[in-house]
Amino acid sequence: MSGSIELIARAVIVVDGHVLLAHKKGAHTTFLPGGHIEFGEPAETALARELREELGLPVRVVRFLGAVEHGWTEPAGRVHELNLLFNAGAPALDGRTPVMSSEPHLEFFWQPMDRLAERHLEPWILCSVLPEWLGAGVFGGWASTLR
């Protein structure tokens, strides 16, 4: 079975106890906004670019939060991704106003931090480590779904 490895930069945008989540239309799961890091591109630059493309807004990358390793199997083979998580914010995002997507296949919404599992957040381990890392002010947290 063939496989691939992907390097992803993701934003953790929290406003009033709610986290901004992304959802691919028609999919069952949700994920944190962000996307693939291009070869030679700094992770923070990639995240700012991806958020500008997805949200149509300038977003400020604040600090590195941690990394989450995740894997799953698709019909084409095994996928292994490393998600680099950064705290981020944007003045235009207030946590109450719906967030419009600049990409037709995506939609965004705010989810209470203590109810992330209800939206089938992937990687699933984020449901437990995000509140922990944010509450403790963790820098450089690590989690993995691969065991």
N, C-alpha and C positions, 0 to 999 in steps of 0.2 A: 504494500500500500504506500502510495506517495504521500508527501506532506508538504506543508509550508509553514514558515514562521513570519509573523507580522509584528511590526513595531508601531504602537498606537499612542498618540498623545490625547489625553481626555481631561475635560474641565469638570471640576467640582464647584458648581455655582450654587451657593446656599443663601437664601433670603428668608428671613423670619421663619426659620426651621423647615423650609421647603427646599428641595433639591430640584434643579432643572434636569429633566430626563428627555431623551430622544426616543423616537419610535419610528421604525420603518413601516410605512403603511402596509397592512396585511400581515404583519409579523405578530407573533405572540409575545415576544420579549421586548424589553427596553434596554437602553444603554446610556451612559454619560455622553454628552456632546463631545465631538472631537473627530479625529481621524488619523489616517496613515501619515507617518513621517517619511518624507522623501529622502533618498540617498543624499547625504551631505548637508541636510537641513537640520539646524538645531531644533530640539524638541519644543521649546517655547515658541519659536517662530512658526513651526508647523501647527501648533495649537491655535495661535492667533490667526493664521491663514485659514484653517479649517472652520473656525467659529465665524470669521468674517464671511466665508462662503455659505455656511449653513444658516446663519442668523441675520446676515446683512448688517451687523453691528460691530463697532470696534469693542473688543473685549480686552481687559487688562489681566494679564497672567501675573498672579501675585507671588506664589511660591510653590516649590515642589512639595508634594504631600506624601507620595509613596508609589510603589509599583505593585501590580497584581499580574501574576502569570496565570494564564487560562488556556484550556485545551478542550477540543471537541472533535467529533468525527462528522464529516459531510460525505455525500456520495463520491466526491472526487478525491477524498483522502482525509488524512488527519490535519487539523489546523492547530497551531500553537501560537498564541499571541502574548506579547508583553505590553501591558498597559501602563504608561507613565501618567500618573495623576497629579494635576496641579490645581490649587485653589485659584479661582478666577472670578472676575466680577465685571459688571457693566452698569453704568449709571442708568441706562434705559430699561434695565430689568429690575422690576420692583417686587416680584414674587406674587403679585395679584393679577396683573395684566397678562392676558394670553400672549404667548410668544409665537410670532409668525415665522414660518420657515421660508428661506430663500430657495430651498430645493424641493421640488414637487413630490419626491418620494419620502420625505421626512415630515414628522410633526413633533412638536415640543409641548411639554406641560410641566407644571409644578407638582411635586409629590412630597407629602410630609416625610421628614427624615425617618420617623419611627414606623413608617408603613411602606418602605421600599420594596419589601418582598411581595406585596400585593400586585405590583406591576411587573413581576418577573424580570427583575433587573439582572443583567448579565455583565460581567461574571457575577454569579450568585453570591460569592463570598463578600462582595461589596456591601451587602445588606447588613452585615455584622461589623466589618472593619471600618467603614466610613464613619459611623457615629462615634466609634471608639477613637479613631485617629483625630477626628475634628475636635472631640471633647477634650482630648489630652494634649492637643497642640503638637501632635507627632510630626516630626520631620524625617522622612526616609523610612516610612513604614513598608512592610513587605508581607504579601499574602500570596498563596497559590492554591489553585484548585487541582493541581497535579500532585498526586500522591501514589 
